[in-house]
Amino acid sequence: MKAKRIAAIILLVIIVAAVASEAALATSVPYDTYTYDYWGFIVYTPAAYIPGESISGVSLGTGTFNDPQGIFAAPDGAVYIADTGNNRIVVLEPDLHTVRDVISTFDNNGTEDSFNRPRGVTVSPDGLIYIADTENRRVVALDGTTLVKTIRDPEAELLGENFDFVPLKVAVDFAGRVFVIARNMFQGIMTFNQDGEFVGFYGTINVNITLWQRFWRALSTQEQRARQQQFIPTEFTGLDVDPMGFIFASNIDMAGEQAVRRLNPNGEDVIRRGENEHLGGDLLMFPFSDSPYSGPSNIIDVAYRGKGMYSLLDSRRGRIFTYDREGNLLYVFGGMGQQAGTFRQPTAIAVQEGRILALDAIRNELIIFEQTLYGELINRAVSLRYDGDEALAVETWREVLILNENLELANAGIGKAYLTAGDNINAMRYLELGMDRHHYSIAFRRYRNDILKDNIGWMLTVMVAGIFGFVVLRALRRRRHKDVIDDGGGTMDA
């Protein structure tokens, strides 16, 4: 008993220390970490990620970065940075402090070639480095510093005669298909086969024009209509590929409702939108404010996190939003400012072993965000549920509740785990606390069916007995009534 008491005291001390450390971190970071509750109100939380160090070209010994626009974390941990203004690709070792390579020139069939403001970079599953060589109007695939193939001047009736191919972002799936976001390309993501041939558009966004917009369009001149067409929010801004070949693509979203899509091999959006059906970043848009931070989030990049999770980068407020595969917002952190760990002009993000890496084009730095215990627990709980380990997921969500007892997400997570395990009573309890109406309805329906299933035997017995008794009683009443009539008739005859 004494040993158990000591163990309990030690566990309590550890929990209190963890809570205290999380509280200290929350007050020391230069931004708020928050999420939204069921009603759409901001709920501040412990810090999920805190700023680590910032890495510059000077600290790496490569010279100052200049307007870096693209970043990619390879499976081996190496990080590729498109140092746009310096016309080069800087490759870092997994420790992020050692330079593996600086690619500024490459061998193009025996001739030295170079880049012109490259904005996107990725590494294909077979190890080729694909670079969106923006102002050279091409995508190049390199094996080290040797050119393997070039994608340029795509031709198709869909593109028109005067189409100007200006690639901005590039991604490659396991089948070797190349996906390119091009400047002023509103029809969708451009898709190329392994030979670099244009095969069509991918993930085209259909714009729904409201009745009000139709009315103003009918009254507009031809010149005004042409200007209106330029602002149709169908342009993609960033993309990443998950291990199954699905494309996560961020897009301009003036309505602030859905700024990311998960596209299957057919280009269809199959992303889940969560309980409030919102995947657009911040819910509060301050539409009548003149502040540069007003309006919906301007999502400019997406990074797949693994286990169904993904993060979005907002260039308007410097926020990073992370969602799970069901479309639930896990946490929001980051901000604009002059302090270390804040952004002045965020451009791209990537994920490396739990760390979130972000580029700033004005600071000319790579900013590293490290996960705290709070963020690690949430990520672990979501991952365990993704893997189907509901028992450990429940334990982890309970640890999250110690750090933030009012987190609806944790209560809903526990409730969904109980639901999967078939414990509908506990599932309803926690899903109600988590304000998850959809899964609560499922738990209630299953609970009701279980009640009926467990009691259907005696209920049917009582029902049949009741019907039988009613029939017998009715028959007896009829017979008795008939006897009374017969007795009365005999008396009259006498």
Residue pairs with C-beta under 8 A, 6 or more apart in sequence:
15 402
18 373
18 402
18 403
19 402
19 403
21 373
22 46
22 47
22 372
22 373
22 374
22 403
23 46
25 46
25 47
25 50
25 372
26 33
26 45
26 46
26 47
28 50
29 47
29 50
29 51
29 333
29 341
30 51
30 335
30 337
30 339
30 340
30 341
30 342
31 318
31 333
31 334
31 335
31 337
31 341
31 342
32 44
32 333
32 335
33 44
33 45
33 46
33 47
33 48
33 49
33 331
33 332
33 333
34 42
34 43
34 44
34 45
34 331
34 332
35 42
35 43
35 45
35 329
35 330
35 331
35 332
35 407
35 409
36 42
36 43
36 276
36 283
36 329
37 43
37 408
37 435
38 275
38 276
38 408
38 435
40 276
40 283
42 284
43 406
43 407
43 408
45 331
45 374
45 404
45 407
46 372
46 374
46 403
46 404
47 333
47 372
47 374
47 375
48 322
48 330
48 331
48 333
48 371
48 372
48 374
48 375
48 378
49 320
49 331
49 333
49 356
49 369
49 370
49 371
49 372
49 375
50 341
50 369
50 370
50 372
51 340
51 341
51 342
51 367
51 368
51 369
51 370
52 355
52 367
52 368
52 369
52 370
53 368
54 340
54 341
54 363
54 365
54 366
54 367
54 368
55 96
55 97
55 365
55 366
55 368
56 64
56 65
56 364
56 365
56 366
57 63
57 64
57 65
57 83
57 86
57 90
57 364
58 64
59 97
60 90
60 92
60 97
60 99
61 99
62 90
62 99
62 102
63 86
64 364
65 81
65 83
65 85
65 86
65 90
65 364
65 365
65 366
66 83
66 84
66 85
66 86
66 364
67 83
67 84
67 85
67 361
67 364
68 81
68 82
68 83
68 84
68 85
68 347
68 348
68 359
68 360
68 361
68 364
68 366
69 82
69 84
69 119
69 120
69 347
69 348
69 359
69 361
70 80
70 81
70 82
70 84
70 118
70 119
70 120
70 121
70 132
70 169
70 347
70 348
70 359
71 79
71 80
71 81
71 82
71 121
71 348
71 349
71 350
71 357
71 358
71 359
71 366
72 79
72 80
72 121
72 122
72 123
72 350
73 79
73 80
73 350
73 351
73 352
73 357
74 80
74 123
75 123
76 94
77 93
77 94
77 352
77 353
78 91
78 92
78 93
78 94
78 100
79 91
79 92
79 94
79 96
79 350
79 352
79 357
79 366
80 89
80 90
80 91
80 92
80 121
80 122
80 123
80 129
81 89
81 90
81 91
81 92
81 121
81 359
81 366
82 89
82 118
82 119
82 120
82 121
82 131
82 132
83 89
83 90
84 117
84 118
84 119
84 134
85 117
86 104
87 104
87 114
87 115
87 116
87 117
87 118
88 102
88 103
88 104
88 115
88 118
89 101
89 102
89 103
89 104
89 115
89 118
89 121
89 129
89 131
90 99
90 101
90 102
90 103
91 99
91 100
91 101
91 102
91 103
92 98
92 99
92 100
93 99
93 100
94 352
94 353
96 352
96 357
96 366
96 368
103 129
103 142
103 145
104 114
104 115
105 112
105 113
105 114
105 145
106 112
106 113
106 114
106 140
106 142
106 145
106 146
106 147
107 113
107 145
107 146
107 147
108 147
109 147
113 147
115 131
115 133
115 136
116 133
116 134
116 135
116 136
117 134
117 135
118 131
118 132
118 133
118 134
119 132
119 134
119 167
119 168
119 169
120 131
120 132
120 134
120 167
120 168
120 169
120 170
120 181
121 129
121 130
121 131
121 132
121 170
122 129
122 130
122 170
122 171
122 172
123 129
123 130
124 130
124 141
124 172
124 176
125 172
125 173
125 174
126 176
127 143
128 141
128 142
128 143
128 148
128 172
129 141
129 142
129 143
129 144
130 139
130 140
130 141
130 142
130 170
130 171
130 172
130 178
131 139
131 140
131 141
131 142
131 170
132 139
132 167
132 168
132 169
132 170
132 180
133 139
133 140
133 167
134 166
134 167
134 168
134 183
135 166
137 152
137 153
137 164
137 165
137 166
137 167
138 150
138 151
138 152
138 165
138 167
139 150
139 151
139 152
139 167
139 170
139 178
139 180
139 192
140 147
140 149
140 150
140 151
141 147
141 148
141 149
141 150
141 151
142 148
149 195
149 196
150 196
151 167
151 178
151 180
151 192
151 196
152 165
153 165
154 163
154 165
154 190
154 192
154 197
154 198
155 198
156 198
156 200
158 187
158 200
158 201
159 198
164 183
165 182
166 182
166 183
166 184
167 180
167 181
167 182
167 183
168 180
168 181
168 182
168 183
169 180
169 181
169 236
169 237
169 238
169 239
170 178
170 179
170 180
170 181
171 178
171 179
171 239
171 240
171 241
171 247
172 178
172 179
172 241
173 179
173 241
173 245
173 247
174 243
174 245
175 194
175 245
176 193
176 194
177 191
177 192
177 193
177 194
178 191
178 192
178 193
178 196
179 189
179 190
179 191
179 192
179 202
179 239
179 241
179 247
180 189
180 190
180 191
180 192
181 189
181 190
181 236
181 237
181 238
181 239
181 249
182 190
184 235
185 235
186 232
186 234
186 235
187 201
187 204
187 234
188 201
188 202
188 203
188 204
188 205
188 234
188 236
188 267
189 201
189 202
189 203
189 236
189 239
189 247
189 249
189 263
190 198
190 201
190 202
191 198
191 199
191 200
191 201
191 202
192 198
192 199
193 199
201 267
202 247
202 263
202 267
203 236
203 247
203 249
203 261
203 263
203 267
203 269
204 234
204 267
205 233
205 234
205 251
205 261
207 232
207 233
207 234
209 217
217 225
217 228
220 228
231 254
233 251
233 252
233 253
233 254
233 255
234 251
234 252
235 251
235 252
236 249
236 250
236 251
236 252
237 250
237 251
237 252
237 299
237 300
237 301
238 249
238 250
238 299
238 300
238 301
238 302
238 313
238 348
239 247
239 248
239 249
239 250
239 302
240 247
240 248
240 302
240 303
240 304
240 310
241 247
241 248
241 304
242 248
242 304
245 265
246 262
246 263
246 264
246 265
246 270
247 261
247 262
247 263
248 260
248 261
248 262
248 263
248 302
248 304
248 310
249 260
249 261
249 263
249 302
250 259
250 260
250 299
250 300
250 301
250 302
250 312
250 313
251 259
251 260
251 261
251 299
252 259
252 298
252 299
253 259
253 280
253 296
253 299
254 296
255 280
255 296
256 280
256 281
256 282
256 283
256 285
256 295
256 296
256 297
257 277
257 278
257 279
257 280
258 271
258 273
258 278
258 279
258 280
259 279
259 280
259 281
259 296
259 297
259 299
259 312
260 271
260 279
260 299
260 302
260 310
260 312
260 323
261 269
261 271
262 269
262 270
262 271
263 269
263 270
264 270
271 279
271 327
272 325
272 326
272 327
273 279
273 327
274 323
274 326
274 327
274 328
274 329
275 327
275 328
275 435
275 436
275 437
275 438
277 327
278 329
279 323
279 327
280 296
280 297
280 299
281 296
281 297
281 299
281 312
281 314
281 319
281 321
282 296
282 297
282 314
282 317
282 319
282 332
285 294
285 295
285 296
286 293
286 294
286 295
287 294
287 295
288 294
292 316
293 316
293 317
293 336
295 316
296 316
297 312
297 314
297 316
297 317
297 319
297 321
298 314
298 315
298 316
299 312
299 313
299 314
299 315
300 313
300 314
300 315
300 346
300 347
300 348
301 312
301 313
301 347
301 348
301 349
302 310
302 311
302 312
302 313
302 349
303 310
303 311
303 313
303 349
303 350
303 351
303 356
304 310
304 351
305 311
305 322
305 351
305 379
306 351
306 383
307 325
307 379
307 382
307 383
307 386
307 387
308 324
308 325
308 326
308 382
308 386
309 322
309 323
309 324
309 325
309 330
309 379
309 382
309 383
310 322
310 323
311 320
311 321
311 322
311 323
311 349
311 351
311 356
312 320
312 321
312 322
312 323
313 319
313 320
313 346
313 348
313 349
313 358
314 320
314 321
314 334
314 346
315 345
315 346
315 347
317 334
317 335
317 336
318 334
318 335
318 336
318 337
318 342
318 343
318 346
319 332
319 333
319 334
319 335
320 332
320 333
320 334
320 349
320 356
320 358
320 369
321 329
321 332
322 329
322 330
322 331
322 332
323 329
323 330
324 330
324 382
324 386
325 386
328 409
328 412
329 409
330 378
330 379
330 382
330 409
331 375
331 378
333 369
334 342
334 343
334 346
334 358
334 369
335 342
335 343
336 342
336 343
336 344
337 343
337 344
338 344
341 367
341 369
343 358
343 360
343 363
343 367
344 360
344 362
344 363
345 360
345 361
345 362
345 363
346 358
346 359
346 360
346 361
347 359
347 360
347 361
348 358
348 359
349 356
349 357
349 358
349 359
350 356
350 357
351 357
354 371
354 376
354 379
355 368
355 369
355 370
355 371
356 368
356 369
357 366
357 367
357 368
357 369
358 366
358 367
358 369
359 365
359 366
359 367
360 367
371 379
373 403
374 400
374 403
374 404
377 396
377 399
377 400
377 403
378 400
378 409
378 410
380 396
381 393
381 396
381 397
381 400
381 410
381 413
382 413
384 390
384 392
384 393
384 396
385 393
385 413
385 416
385 417
390 417
390 418
390 420
390 421
391 417
391 421
393 413
393 417
394 413
394 414
394 417
394 418
397 410
397 411
397 413
397 414
397 417
398 410
398 414
400 407
400 410
400 413
401 407
401 410
401 411
404 410
408 433
408 434
408 435
408 436
409 434
410 434
411 430
411 431
411 433
411 434
412 430
412 431
412 433
412 434
412 435
412 436
412 439
413 434
414 430
414 434
415 426
415 427
415 428
415 429
415 430
415 431
415 432
415 433
415 434
415 436
415 439
415 440
415 443
416 427
416 431
416 436
416 439
418 424
418 426
418 427
418 430
418 443
419 427
419 431
419 439
419 442
419 443
419 446
422 446
424 443
424 444
424 446
424 447
424 450
425 447
427 439
427 440
427 443
428 440
428 443
428 444
428 447
431 439
431 440
431 443
432 440
452 459
